[in-house]
Amino acid sequence: MKFLELREKDVINCRTGDKLGCVIDLEFDLASGQILCLIVPKATKILCFTKGEFYYIPYKKIIRIGCDTVLVDINEKECLK
């Protein structure tokens, strides 16, 4: 899968059923080239994004990548930075 395809998918937290947003970036391990986490901006109902708050979702927390969504199982408070 290409990154451009991943950016078009909604990220859904399976624990709460909440839509977290869309992937805007990835974090890599430079030595191995493996993806460490997905970076998703925190959205609010009033504004598109809050200032400087992002979910850093570890790659191992991805449950499934489907046609339209990425399902994750995270504690949102732990992943919010």
Buried (B, 14 or more C-beta within 10 A) or exposed (E): EEEEEBEEBBBBBEEEEEEBBBBEEBEEEEEEEEBBBBBBBBBEEEEEEEEEEBBBBBBEBBEEBEEEEBBBEBEBEEBBE
